[in-house]
Amino acid sequence: MSDYQQFIANVKKKTGIDLAQYKEAQMKRRLTSLYEKRGFKSFQEFFKAMETNDALFHEFLDRMTINVSEFYRNANRWEVLEKKILPKLLERNRRLKVWSAACSTGEEPYTLVMVLSKFLPLSQISVLATDIDENAISRAKIGVYAERSLQEVPEEMKKKFFTKEGMYYKIDENIKKAVTFKKHNLLADPFDTNYDLIVCRNVLIYFTEEAKQVLYHKFNKALRLGGILFVGSTEQIFNPSSYGFDTEDTFFYRKME
Ligand SMILES: C[S@@+](CC[C@H](N)C(=O)[O-])C[C@H]1O[C@@H](n2cnc3c(N)ncnc32)[C@H](O)[C@@H]1O
């Protein structure tokens, strides 16, 4: 077993996280640069140190989960969600069951609530937001952001739902209340069912082809008939019908009825 394979096995035993389902070259490069920076010579040495050094372990977790996010990421897709997808979903059902999977530091689920608030009172909106990374979830719950993550937020939404505090912007408490955050590993934990909308963006790119295919099937099962999967703007599904999806619009897939 190679140094990296052994590391994968050790990490899985320690955390339940299966690095074998992430694209190898990319992940190996990210982690090698971290351990070299910290003065280790191999994955084996790195893992041994991680066992007793919590700060190093957290640094590892931080490096393997790539938390970059922003509000209204790829704004034109959010416009499609608002103008085309949501009106159709809401025709059938006013209480939508919505999941932001791999929500990182909260920009995505909070964007969802802001968009939904154009149709429904905040008290009727609830979004489940999950991520494997507890640090990201803690930051999401705080809900304070640097200006750069708000670049795509429409001015009216910025005025309505953010308060400027020094260099930072704090999200409105009522938006926060509409989101429930939970730790969840897409590659290991069970999925709930009957979702109207699942948003899973900019995480599938890090997974192997095999892992992605398993996930497309699982997302399909988790949606109700006619429910929508919204993926990231580099994550087009090439053969949606083989997973039970029709293409509703670019990067939006509808579970076939
Ligand atoms: C680049 S961020 C994407 C955030 C947001 N969805 C967006 O598009 O802006 C990727 C997120 O995926 C999370 N992640 C990585 N592996 C995961 C897994 N196996 N299960 C759940 N989340 C995972 C990371 O912790 C990180 O927060």
The ligand as an SDF file (V2000), in Angstrom:
LIG
                    3D

 27 29  0  0  0  0  0  0  0  0999 V2000
  -16.4850   24.9530   -2.5240 C   0  0  0  0  0  0  0  0  0  0  0  0
  -17.5880   24.7010   -1.1660 S   0  0  0  0  0  0  0  0  0  0  0  0
  -19.1490   24.9730   -1.9570 C   0  0  0  0  0  0  0  0  0  0  0  0
  -20.0870   25.8010   -1.1090 C   0  0  0  0  0  0  0  0  0  0  0  0
  -21.4230   26.1800   -1.7700 C   0  0  0  0  0  0  0  0  0  0  0  0
  -22.2060   25.0130   -2.0790 N   0  0  0  0  0  0  0  0  0  0  0  0
  -21.2030   27.0120   -3.0190 C   0  0  0  0  0  0  0  0  0  0  0  0
  -21.4320   26.5260   -4.1180 O   0  0  0  0  0  0  0  0  0  0  0  0
  -20.7510   28.1510   -2.8920 O   0  0  0  0  0  0  0  0  0  0  0  0
  -17.5040   22.9450   -0.9440 C   0  0  0  0  0  0  0  0  0  0  0  0
  -18.0540   22.4560    0.3930 C   0  0  0  0  0  0  0  0  0  0  0  0
  -18.2120   21.0510    0.3250 O   0  0  0  0  0  0  0  0  0  0  0  0
  -17.9810   20.5210    1.6100 C   0  0  0  0  0  0  0  0  0  0  0  0
  -17.7260   19.0780    1.4960 N   0  0  0  0  0  0  0  0  0  0  0  0
  -16.6120   18.4560    1.0400 C   0  0  0  0  0  0  0  0  0  0  0  0
  -16.7700   17.1120    1.1020 N   0  0  0  0  0  0  0  0  0  0  0  0
  -18.0250   16.8870    1.6070 C   0  0  0  0  0  0  0  0  0  0  0  0
  -18.7720   15.7190    1.9100 C   0  0  0  0  0  0  0  0  0  0  0  0
  -18.2500   14.5050    1.7100 N   0  0  0  0  0  0  0  0  0  0  0  0
  -20.0110   15.8620    2.4350 N   0  0  0  0  0  0  0  0  0  0  0  0
  -20.5400   17.0970    2.6540 C   0  0  0  0  0  0  0  0  0  0  0  0
  -19.8890   18.2410    2.3820 N   0  0  0  0  0  0  0  0  0  0  0  0
  -18.6360   18.1430    1.8590 C   0  0  0  0  0  0  0  0  0  0  0  0
  -16.8050   21.3170    2.1090 C   0  0  0  0  0  0  0  0  0  0  0  0
  -16.7000   21.2650    3.5190 O   0  0  0  0  0  0  0  0  0  0  0  0
  -17.1340   22.7170    1.5700 C   0  0  0  0  0  0  0  0  0  0  0  0
  -17.7920   23.4940    2.5330 O   0  0  0  0  0  0  0  0  0  0  0  0
  1  2  1  0
  2  3  1  0
  2 10  1  0
  3  4  1  0
  4  5  1  0
  5  6  1  0
  5  7  1  0
  7  8  2  0
  7  9  1  0
 10 11  1  0
 11 12  1  0
 11 26  1  0
 12 13  1  0
 13 14  1  0
 13 24  1  0
 14 15  1  0
 14 23  1  0
 15 16  2  0
 16 17  1  0
 17 18  1  0
 17 23  2  0
 18 19  1  0
 18 20  2  0
 20 21  1  0
 21 22  2  0
 22 23  1  0
 24 25  1  0
 24 26  1  0
 26 27  1  0
M  CHG  2   2   1   9  -1
M  END
$$$$
